[in-house]
Amino acid sequence: MSVAQAQKIIDENAVAVFSKSYCPFCKASKDLLNSLNAKYTTVELDLEKDGSALQDALQEISGQRTVPNIYINKKHIGGNSDLQARKAELPALLKEAGAL
């Protein structure tokens, strides 16, 4: 999967969460988004045929290789700790992105 394909997922979704199905930090991020009733797209990298290549592409885009790798309104938010740290402003960010 190319950088262009990864960027397309980011560009076409108000919220994109690149995750791994077994990752507890990914689960915590998705739980937070679910608690706010946010609409988001999840790409489970460990279940995707091209997941490893997609993870490489995400590193090129954001400099972050770890998951979760979260984008809201095409902006890189970071990982779970970054998302949790923005809990107070999250409803406004999600609303602005059209994800609420």
N, C-alpha and C positions, 0 to 999 in steps of 0.2 A: 504494500500500500504506500502510495506516494504522499509527500507533504501536501500536494494539491487535494488529494482525496480526504485527508485528515482535516484540512482547512475547510473543505466543503461541508463536512459534518458540523464543524464549529459555526460556519456562516449560516447554515440552514436551520439551526435550532436555537431557540431563545436561551435554553440552558442545555449544555452538553456535559455529561459526566462520563469520563473514561475511567473504567473500573475493572476490578477482577472479582469474580463471583465469590471467592473465598476470603476476601480481604475485610477485616473488621473495621478498618478506617473508612473504606468505601461504604460499608453498611451504615456507619454512623452518619456519613454525609447524606446518603439517600434517605435515611430515617429523618434527618433534619428537614430536607426538602419535602418529604412526604408530610411531615407535621405541619407544614405551611401550605399544603395542598398545591405545591408548585407543579407545573407541567414541565417535564424535562425528558431528555433522551439519554438513555444509558447505553454505552458500548462496553460490553464485558470482554475485555481484551483476551482473557484466557479461553473464551468460548469462540472467538473469531478465528477463522482460518488464517488471516493475515495479521493477527493480533500483535505479534512481535514486531512486524514491520510498521504497524500503526504506532506502536509505542516509540519506535525509533523516530518516526515522523513527528510525533508530539514533542520529543526532546528537541528536535530542530526548531520547531515553532516556538516553544515556550522556555526551553532550557531545563524543563522538568521531565524526568523520566519516571518518577514514582507515581503510584495511583493512590487515591483518586486524583485525577487531573481534571479540574473543573473550569468551565467557561460559562460566563453569564453575559448575554448581549455581546458576544464575540470577544469579550475581554477575559483574559486569563486571571482566574481568581486564585488558583494554587491548589493545595491539597485540603485534607479534612481540617487540619488545625487552622488553616487560613479561613476556611468557610465558617467554622465554629466561632472564630474571633470576630467575624462580621455579622454575627447573629442579629444584632440590633438593627443593622441597616439592610439586612437581607430582604425583608418584605418590600422595601422601596426599590431595591435593585431588581427584584423579580417582577414587580409591577411595571417598572420602566421597560423591562425586556419583553413584557407581554406574556409572562409565564404564570401570572396569578389570575 
